[in-house]
Amino acid sequence: MSDYDVEFSRAQFAQYRSPTSARLAFLENAGAAYAPDQVTQKLDRFFTKTKVQPYYLYKASLEAGAAMDRSNALLAASINAEVDEIHLGPSTTLNVYVLAQALRSQMSAGDEIVVSYQDHEANIGAWARLAATGLEVKVWLPDPATGFLNEEDLVSLLTSRTRLVCVTHCSNVVAAINPIRRFTEICHAAGARIVVDGVSFAPHGAVDVRELNVDFYLFSLYKTFGPHLGLLYCRRDHLAELPNQGHFFHDHEPSKRLTPAGPDHGEIACASGIIDYYRDLYQHHWPGTDFDARPLVRRLAQLFTLLNAHESEITQPLLDYLAANPRVRIIGYPSQEGQPRAPTVAFDIAGLDNKSIAAAMAAADIGCGYGHFYAYRLMQQLDIDPDQGVTRLSMAHYNTAEEISRAIDVLDRLL
Ligand SMILES: Cc1ncc(COP(=O)(O)O)c(C=O)c1O
């Protein structure tokens, strides 16, 4: 393995090739990540060459359909799923909503759903609304000081009526990576199924749905360097039990049963570019290796080990800087070392307004987020006013140490 070549990664993104946009230290990746050429060129091609109804017999239509099929196949393989187990909808929020509608029909009044308040509202609200239909919705509260979820609390919430546990793989604020395989074991032992929000995990790690043994897993491709789509994995045997949420005549087409919005052709067509980008990164770092000789999910796990080392290395100085100041409350682990955490750093500074921190960052050409990030209930649990929220700097593998040091300089001027 060679050292990670961040400049090679950056060279794949138009934003870093233009001197104007390259000035922006983009540290808001947990909101939406940049898309590489491998994605944008496919989108451009779709719109300029094959923007027609796909799957008819003329050339442009066949090509459009083939591009979509390729994306479906690669995305499924990338998470170790079968192609008929993935569903590409407009967003994770809508995918959870549709899943909730479908799963409701399998439950009876008095059945229980557990939702974690470490989660983004996307994996809470649609389930919480089912309380109005006679289900009991129980809350798995994170620790009010740290925001961490405790396994014992989950165990104490489970009963013989628990049908579903909805929890995040990684919070977009706390950033701790939860032991999903372990949570799944606990849920399954109690006869419950698990719905995992992988939105904040998937940009930083390979998702192996078989290894995790999850029932349902969701993430958003616009955070994994792709177009604005949400991917829902639904285990094949579960899908067969669920009522079709799409047109009745599509009942026999698995990937259409949980996507009533219908496919966004262009965005699906370009999504394979995410995997092409990963392939190019892999081959740059492991030249001469046949990328396709091993399962895709294994190759991605190997690649992410390399990318994670870089993410951790560039994030640690920020954590160290923040941890050294008593006015700062870091949400989540204060270290990248030895802790399962994503390179997302949320914090609150006593006496400083988050919007003014983000404004100071913007003035220095740094992309920074602030607010509650739709983790509204988490904010309340952490005793943070959701209207004030926190400041968040979230890194991706294409960020550099120099960009983070610019953010530290801004904080230093403010503190
Ligand atoms: C952790 C997490 N879950 C879910 C979502 C919702 O995803 P989408 O915008 O695709 O609905 C987000 C979006 O920010 C998120 O950060």
The ligand as a Gaussian input file, in Angstrom:
#p B3LYP/6-31G(d) Opt

LIG

0 1
 C      -27.632000      11.277000       9.644000
 C      -28.637000      11.698000       8.624000
 N      -29.708000      10.936000       8.418000
 C      -30.636000      11.242000       7.517000
 C      -30.521000      12.383000       6.755000
 C      -31.589000      12.708000       5.765000
 O      -31.159000      12.408000       4.481000
 P      -31.943000      12.956000       3.217000
 O      -31.574000      14.406000       3.064000
 O      -31.471000      12.112000       2.092000
 O      -33.386000      12.799000       3.489000
 C      -29.431000      13.240000       6.934000
 C      -29.304000      14.472000       6.150000
 O      -28.614000      15.392000       6.506000
 C      -28.460000      12.884000       7.901000
 O      -27.393000      13.653000       8.125000

